[in-house]
Amino acid sequence: SFNPGDIGYGEGDGADGATLAVALQADGRIIYGGPFERVNHRPQHNLVRVFADGRLDSNYVDTSAFNDRVSTLNLQPDGKLICG
């Protein structure tokens, strides 16, 4: 049931590039990173958080500070995220 309409890079919803790192939060939301510019047809640079069904969580951080791909994520026990 996750993002069933996506058929691939730029041809549906989801990221327009690869996903290199994933972190699952306790509330079911998913954070992922990689070398991408858009998610679900919206500008979103290299890091994004989505709901369990794949919808973009637009209340997440402004990722314009990520000027290169995110290739690793570590979700700490206190909920803070480390990106590399």
Steps between C-alpha positions, in 0.01 A plus 500: 500500500806730510500741206339253254489746206877544472652328198851639534727803501300806400216294354273508802515598862801456722854631457647588161826328598635209699432432867825422682396510868180436693396553863167391648362714783301351789182672373528319164629794299792428269802722441711434194795660331686484174591705194164647402348841429126431515264270689138457393565774242600754766847649559668296774878479504663177610298436820129443552250363749184325386202346673459122503294515179765699309345848527751780548516642854520869411552596866849349502827695483596736220767295329642776282814480718577154358697590188613144438350155533422344834651153505461395862249564780506413868189553711604540864289375795404861585350544149781717363630414155863491389556536125816429305 
